Amino acid sequence: MQIDIIYTTITGNSETIVTALDDEFFKQGYEADIHEFEETELSDLNKSDIVVIVPYTYDKGTVPDESMDFFDDLNTADWSNKVCGVIGSGDKFYGKDYGKAVEKFADQVKKAGANLATAPVKIQLAIDDDDLPTIHKFVSELLAAKN
Ligand SMILES: Cc1cc2nc3c(=O)[nH]c(=O)nc-3n(C[C@H](O)[C@H](O)[C@H](O)COP(=O)(O)O)c2cc1C
């Protein structure tokens, strides 16, 4: 099974999410490949069975700058063979814009036909121990959808 995690980070919080995902996939018997948005073309994911997208939210609820090309390319993608999950860091301080990039990417991958097999997740800043059951459920649901 090919599992790919795509992320970017400015201050490191998203990296804590990626590490937690990677650890959880490993615990459940799978290895994930980790990529940054800017270094990833959609065609790199042609063989991917499960794609996890990890966007932080910026500037009034926008997706990360580094992910914009990837986001736009999804407009013309066919991801109907893929199971997908979206989980991203935000800050509740931003009120109605909290974690908006997670919602935007979730809508975008659904439009591309992906099976969004687990509910999109917003993480307050960095992962802490309280988030680990959420990560467990997220990864379990992705794997169950593909197995
Ligand atoms: C200028 C600026 C604007 C931000 N705007 C939002 C926002 O609209 N919504 C939100 O949930 N978080 C917002 N954040 C918080 C970031 O999403 C949060 O700090 C996140 O953990 C950054 O991820 P990173 O550590 O992986 O770079 C903003 C942060 C900065 C510095």
The ligand as an SDF file (V2000), in Angstrom:
LIG
                    3D

 31 33  0  0  0  0  0  0  0  0999 V2000
   -0.0360   36.0570   10.1270 C   0  0  0  0  0  0  0  0  0  0  0  0
   -0.7300   34.7920   10.6070 C   0  0  0  0  0  0  0  0  0  0  0  0
   -2.0270   34.5510   10.2080 C   0  0  0  0  0  0  0  0  0  0  0  0
   -2.7060   33.4130   10.6530 C   0  0  0  0  0  0  0  0  0  0  0  0
   -4.0030   33.2070   10.2650 N   0  0  0  0  0  0  0  0  0  0  0  0
   -4.6880   32.1370   10.7560 C   0  0  0  0  0  0  0  0  0  0  0  0
   -6.0580   31.9160   10.4110 C   0  0  0  0  0  0  0  0  0  0  0  0
   -6.6760   32.6610    9.6680 O   0  0  0  0  0  0  0  0  0  0  0  0
   -6.6830   30.8100   10.9210 N   0  0  0  0  0  0  0  0  0  0  0  0
   -6.0460   29.9360   11.7680 C   0  0  0  0  0  0  0  0  0  0  0  0
   -6.6540   28.9700   12.2030 O   0  0  0  0  0  0  0  0  0  0  0  0
   -4.7360   30.1220   12.1010 N   0  0  0  0  0  0  0  0  0  0  0  0
   -4.0570   31.1880   11.6310 C   0  0  0  0  0  0  0  0  0  0  0  0
   -2.7410   31.3880   11.9790 N   0  0  0  0  0  0  0  0  0  0  0  0
   -2.1080   30.4320   12.9190 C   0  0  0  0  0  0  0  0  0  0  0  0
   -1.3410   29.3200   12.2120 C   0  0  0  0  0  0  0  0  0  0  0  0
   -2.1810   28.5210   11.4170 O   0  0  0  0  0  0  0  0  0  0  0  0
   -0.6980   28.4370   13.2940 C   0  0  0  0  0  0  0  0  0  0  0  0
    0.2570   29.1950   13.9750 O   0  0  0  0  0  0  0  0  0  0  0  0
   -0.0980   27.1690   12.7440 C   0  0  0  0  0  0  0  0  0  0  0  0
    0.2430   26.3330   13.8260 O   0  0  0  0  0  0  0  0  0  0  0  0
    1.1230   27.4140   11.8690 C   0  0  0  0  0  0  0  0  0  0  0  0
    1.5870   26.1700   11.4160 O   0  0  0  0  0  0  0  0  0  0  0  0
    3.1490   25.8320   11.3340 P   0  0  0  0  0  0  0  0  0  0  0  0
    3.7200   25.9250   12.7530 O   0  0  0  0  0  0  0  0  0  0  0  0
    3.2230   24.4580   10.7860 O   0  0  0  0  0  0  0  0  0  0  0  0
    3.7880   26.8410   10.4360 O   0  0  0  0  0  0  0  0  0  0  0  0
   -2.0510   32.5020   11.5320 C   0  0  0  0  0  0  0  0  0  0  0  0
   -0.7240   32.7560   11.9120 C   0  0  0  0  0  0  0  0  0  0  0  0
   -0.0690   33.8950   11.4720 C   0  0  0  0  0  0  0  0  0  0  0  0
    1.3510   34.1350   11.9360 C   0  0  0  0  0  0  0  0  0  0  0  0
  1  2  1  0
  2  3  1  0
  2 30  2  0
  3  4  2  0
  4  5  1  0
  4 28  1  0
  5  6  2  0
  6  7  1  0
  6 13  1  0
  7  8  2  0
  7  9  1  0
  9 10  1  0
 10 11  2  0
 10 12  1  0
 12 13  2  0
 13 14  1  0
 14 15  1  0
 14 28  1  0
 15 16  1  0
 16 17  1  0
 16 18  1  0
 18 19  1  0
 18 20  1  0
 20 21  1  0
 20 22  1  0
 22 23  1  0
 23 24  1  0
 24 25  2  0
 24 26  1  0
 24 27  1  0
 28 29  2  0
 29 30  1  0
 30 31  1  0
M  END
$$$$
